[in-house]
Amino acid sequence: MSSAKEEFAGPMESEGETASENRFTDLCKTLKVSEEVISEATSLLNEIKSILLTSSFGGRGPEEMEIYCNAFVLYCAIKLKDDLSKEDDKQGRIKLSDILRATNLKLDDFFKEAQQFTIKAKQILGDRYGFDWEDRLELKQLEKIVRMLNDARKFFDKTFGDFFSFGSIGQSSSTPEISKEIHRFGWLLFLTLRIDTPDIFKDLVSCVHGLVAVLAILILHVPVKFRNFSPQDTSRLVKRSEKGVDLLASLCNTYHTFEDCLRGMMEKAYKIISETLTRKPILASDCKTDLMNHINTEGLMYFNNMLEEGLVGPGIQALEKHYMDVVGNKGEVDEMLFVQSEDKPVGASSNLSDSKSKCEILASPTKTIANMLTLPLSPMSPARPNFITSNPKILQMTPVTSAMTTAKWLREVISPLPDKPSPHLEQFLCLSDNKSLTNDLIRRAHIILEAIFHNGNSFDILWAKERKLEASKLYYRVLESICRSESNLLSSRNENNNNGSTNNLAQLLSNERFHRCMLACSAELVLATHKTVLMMFPAVLEATGLTPFDLSKVIESFVRHEETLPRELKRHLNSLEEQLLESMVWAKGSSLYNYLLVARPDLGPELSRLGLLAEPMQSLDEIAARHNISVSGALPVSDRKRDASPDQEGSDAPSPKRACVESGSVLLERNCFTPPAKERLYSLKSKFHPLQSSFASPAQPNSVGGNETCAEMGCKVFFSKILKLGAIRIRSLCERLRQPQKILDRVYGIFQQILDKQTHLFFSRHVDQIILCCFYGVAKVSGLNLTFKEIVSSYKKEPQCKPEVFRNVLVSSSNMRVGVSHVDIITFYNEVFVPAVKPFLVGMVPSASRTEEKTIAEGGQIPGSPKVSPFSNLPDMSPKKVSASHNVYVSPLRQSKMDALLSPSSRSYYACIGESTHAFQSPSKDLDDINSRLNSTGRRLITGRINFDMVSDSVVAGSLGYQNGSSAPSDGVAAFGLPIKREQADSDQTR
């Protein structure tokens, strides 16, 4: 049974491959793709489809996956093949929108599958198109643009409905035609404004300013009878003067826009209307119409009869023509698709809103909680279904309102600050030898922020200059607050220890990595505020030469020391910290591994074998040269030497590429590094732990005292965060699965032991992958009727869920899977997780079960079990007949698998799913598929298919002759000459 899938392959499989190739060719012909592109795409498809179409747990069906695969491969071939670009321009380049129309796919669904494809095909695409293939493909940036436009469209729909009484935009049957026309005119005017000034429309805040400018123009031109407001309405138009309602000031007050920027947008829109629609503007103050009654028209323009009934259509046609003339084949997505939901065959659905916003309401892993395993219910917990709906403020916090609220904070709180260190900060920067670090501080901020905001000249120069200034002011402000706090902590410590030393912050303020983390954090908040599509996290890390582990050290301090930080930005940093802890700090090249090398020398060989250690951080001069940043003046010689050793770690710091050799130090005496247990977890918070210890050399003794190094202390703090994050997610998943406290305790216990004793399982993986495996392992040992499918289904409802967590798990090439680097969660569980965690699972088995296993191992018999066969010394290698009417047999499990599943308790740890005729198909469908093939009439005999007539009952009976002294063959099937290849567990092992 287990080999049925293999035996029915062969010519049938070849026919299927031919049909698949024909479907791909038909797709190319439908899109009128050139022969050169077809050749490139077909070559890529043949090389990559075996990897892309590999079934994964929780994936789509084979036919559906083939469609996504074809669309992805064709897009890659068109986008990445350099020598095809010129011919594409001649014939009209095929855009992503065209491909998705032809395949009837939606953008959001395509982006989800494309994420999985890029993970699986990373090596092949890199070898074929170069190391920068992912940047050239621009899928992540494109997805961000689509999300931004979707958020902008939602905002426009809502504001349009607030000011005009046309009814629901999405209900075409009940919506007057004039409403759809004016709505479309407004969106096209925004798009035209966007494409004519693209440099300032690469973030959501700029888009909102453009839409509010369009809204102001519509208010002044839409006939009064369609208005849903009155100029005397003080609740909506709050800014007034003697001349009437101040329209722009009122809109700025409502939507947190900046009036000067809004007026600039309107001037650009006036120019577009004048040139594209060939309409002459007049001063609104000179216009004699009831549209202007009770409105202060100073500085506003008017276009006669532009939006009157019957006159909107020509304006729409003119804007559409201008849009197509300018955009042509440049954009991958037709932005006009976002006008109305029914007009978006491949548009973004409502699910495109960033799911991270849901995750932001969860508590930060760094926040203190009363008891790790007695957590408050998660906001997303099924036990509290009314939490979100009972809080109207959370419902109202859309991406647009979040961006505009935080932008207002930047404009009103941060922008007025000085653009250089304050006198108080300069006092902290003065060293004991009368030298100052102020010049170094300013130079570093200039280089790092230039590297971030002028990255590849992607941003408008003026826009980037303003954002850089905001980030530097925020950096100086928070740095001063941290210096005050650290100084007070040092003073308190010196007083308690009767130590007369001064509170010198030179070690912290001289640390290059610390300052870069602060600058990166400041820049990330500015970018997050404006929600730009060009710099997505972790771009700030790449520009500054930092690793995720570095940034995780300062996030909590940054939030704590900026009291005015808006709630939305605090949530963003909390969400960012979760992303860092759950996977990014475990990625290859993280500086975490350099700390583990010191704190856990026993992990040294594994770290070296996998090549996980971080490279040395780039110097400021190298960053300036790479980004072509001009630096006025030159550093003194001493400063340049300090810059060459960015972390100020001295010669005691272990090189990232060599093993720790402090043989005489305390490190080798403490091979058993243990993360803090529950009772010690929160004592770490109360214990004095200055920030400068986090950035000191890993091998340096901890300034708190004791025998610990900074690496050991840093790893303990980090592991405590991981345990908190795990506790929060384990409890939330436990609630969804409706499991008792006992199961929660067991799952957390296993998770804690893995982090302590089998830390390597976290390397280059996601924390949630370990949690899911812990749940299933505990369920198997505890005798729960809980399948992986149920666990993953519940996990999909978690706010942080990503499909790659259970569909693409990293495995080592040594796990009998040459050429395969990522597998599904069940394969990872069986091949990697169980062998490493089995001793912990055994410890959970009740003592009676362990006694039973021991009895079996010693050759005894358990009371009540079937009587042992008298021929137990002779292996029964005969196939078993399973059908009375057909000659159908099931072969026994091969010895290598039998050894792996030797005892009942060992067998209970694995997730056995059998070999399906189609991957991860239900057993009943498998049997129906096999039976239909067996019972089909008129089928032709295909080479390679099992011929069950070859084996008669007499032949099977003759196999007993091997019991009469002759030696049985090592493979029972080989005795009958059957071409059956067994590679999976036998069919009686199901979940």
PyMOL commands that set and color helices and strands:
alter all, ss='L'
color gray80, all
select helices_A, chain A and resi 4-7+11-30+35-52+62-80+82-91+96-103+107-120+122-129+133-137+139-163+177-196+198-200+204-221+224-226+247-255+259-276+284-286+290-292+312-327+335-338+341-343+350-352+356-359+392-396+399-414+423-429+438-453+455-457+461-496+506-509+512-530+539-544+548-552+555-561+567-582+584-586+592-599+601-610+620-626+637-644+650-652+678-681+683-686+691-694+710-737+741-757+759-762+767-782+788-795+803-807+825-842+847-857+895-900+904-907+923-935+948-950+953-963+973-976
alter helices_A, ss='H'
color red, helices_A
select strands_A, chain A and resi 240-241+244-245+282-283+301-302+809-810+822-823+880-881+889-890
alter strands_A, ss='S'
color yellow, strands_A
deselect
rebuild
show_as cartoon
